[in-house]
């Protein structure tokens, strides 16, 4: 049985050289893409299990913590000398998205049927007209808590 712990998921060692494992690297890229598209870590893990994607040889043991570790691992950007699977900007957007998901602004955007992660894409920012109609209390609370500018919260594009 292959020992997974010789290389991070997405990589393989061939004749002592760490190389990208094409199938696993595609899964890593999809984890980032799905997360940036708004999928939760739990939903991503469930999808990988449903598609019978192995995490370890013979083991379909995906969970949200494994997905989280992949999103946070700078080795996937090539930062430690490994061949890059994703670019640094993608990992930074995923990190910013992770922070954004755990706040009231995230919930507010979802309540409007908007994808708050759209602000972490390369698309131009779209400021919501809906936000202007939010009661002043919400406006002040969100601005003070998250240090947003006068332009309000960008909740991205409709889901």
C-alpha positions in Angstrom: 0.0 0.0 0.0 1.2 3.5 -0.9 2.1 5.7 2.0 0.2 8.9 1.7 2.4 10.7 4.2 5.4 10.9 1.9 3.8 13.7 -0.2 0.8 16.0 0.3 -2.4 15.1 -1.4 -2.1 16.2 -5.0 1.5 15.1 -5.3 3.4 11.9 -5.8 7.0 10.9 -5.4 8.6 9.3 -8.5 12.2 8.2 -8.2 12.8 10.5 -5.3 11.3 13.5 -7.0 8.0 15.1 -5.9 5.7 15.6 -8.9 2.1 16.7 -9.4 -0.3 13.7 -9.4 -2.7 14.7 -12.2 -5.9 13.2 -10.8 -5.3 14.4 -7.3 -4.2 17.9 -8.4 -7.5 18.2 -10.3 -9.3 17.4 -7.0 -7.3 20.1 -5.2 -8.1 22.6 -7.9 -11.8 21.7 -7.7 -11.8 22.1 -3.9 -10.5 25.6 -4.3 -13.0 26.4 -7.2 -16.0 24.9 -5.3 -15.1 26.8 -2.2 -14.7 30.1 -4.0 -18.0 29.4 -5.7 -19.7 29.3 -2.3 -19.7 25.6 -1.4 -19.2 24.8 2.3 -16.3 22.5 3.3 -18.9 20.0 4.4 -20.6 20.1 1.0 -17.3 19.7 -0.8 -16.3 16.7 1.4 -19.7 15.0 0.8 -19.4 15.6 -2.9 -15.9 14.0 -3.0 -17.3 11.0 -1.0 -20.3 10.7 -3.4 -17.9 10.7 -6.4 -15.8 8.0 -4.7 -12.6 10.1 -4.7 -9.9 8.4 -2.6 -8.1 10.6 -0.1 -5.8 7.7 0.9 -5.4 4.6 -1.2 -8.5 2.5 -0.8 -10.0 5.0 1.6 -12.7 7.6 0.7 -12.4 9.5 4.0 -13.1 13.1 3.1 -14.2 15.5 5.8 -14.4 19.2 6.1 -11.1 19.3 8.1 -9.2 17.7 5.2 -10.7 20.3 2.9 -9.8 23.1 5.3 -6.2 21.9 5.5 -5.9 21.8 1.7 -7.2 25.3 1.4 -4.7 26.5 4.0 -1.6 24.6 2.8 0.8 27.0 1.1 2.7 24.1 -0.5 0.0 24.0 -3.2 1.2 27.4 -4.4 4.8 26.2 -4.8 5.9 28.3 -1.8 8.0 25.4 -0.4 9.6 24.3 -3.6 6.9 21.9 -4.7 5.5 22.3 -8.2 2.5 24.7 -7.9 -1.0 23.3 -8.3 -2.8 26.6 -7.7 -1.6 30.2 -7.8 -1.0 32.3 -4.8 -3.9 34.7 -5.6 -6.3 31.7 -5.6 -5.1 30.7 -2.1 -5.4 34.2 -0.8 -9.0 34.5 -2.1 -9.8 31.2 -0.4 -8.3 32.5 2.8 -10.2 35.8 2.6 -13.4 33.9 1.8 -12.9 31.6 4.8 -12.7 34.7 7.0 -15.7 36.3 5.4 -17.9 33.3 5.9 -17.9 33.6 9.7 -19.5 37.0 10.1 -22.8 38.8 9.9 -22.0 40.4 6.5 -21.8 36.8 5.0 -25.2 36.0 6.4 -26.7 39.3 5.2 -25.5 38.7 1.7 -27.0 35.2 1.7 -30.3 36.6 3.0 -30.4 38.7 -0.1 -29.8 35.6 -2.3 -26.4 36.9 -3.2 -23.0 35.1 -3.4 -20.7 37.0 -1.1 -17.7 35.1 -2.4 -18.0 36.9 -5.7 -16.0 39.7 -4.2 -13.0 37.4 -4.1 -13.0 36.7 -7.9 -11.4 38.7 -10.6 -14.8 40.1 -11.6 -15.5 43.8 -11.0 -17.0 44.6 -7.7 -20.8 45.0 -7.7 -22.1 47.1 -4.8 -25.7 46.2 -3.9 -28.5 48.7 -4.2 -30.3 46.5 -1.7 -27.8 47.4 1.0 -28.9 51.0 0.9 -32.4 49.9 1.9 -31.1 48.2 5.1 -32.2 49.9 8.3 -29.6 52.4 9.6 -28.9 50.2 12.6 -27.8 47.3 10.5 -25.8 49.7 8.3 -23.9 51.2 11.3 -23.4 47.8 13.0 -21.9 46.3 9.9 -19.7 49.2 9.1 -18.3 49.4 12.6 -17.8 45.7 13.0 -16.1 45.1 9.6 -14.5 48.5 9.0 -16.3 48.8 5.6 -16.2 52.1 3.7 -19.1 54.3 3.0 -19.8 52.4 -0.2 -21.3 49.6 1.9 -20.9 45.9 1.7 -20.3 44.2 -1.6 -22.4 41.1 -1.6 -21.4 40.0 -5.1 -23.7 38.6 -7.8 -27.0 36.7 -7.4 -26.7 33.1 -6.4 
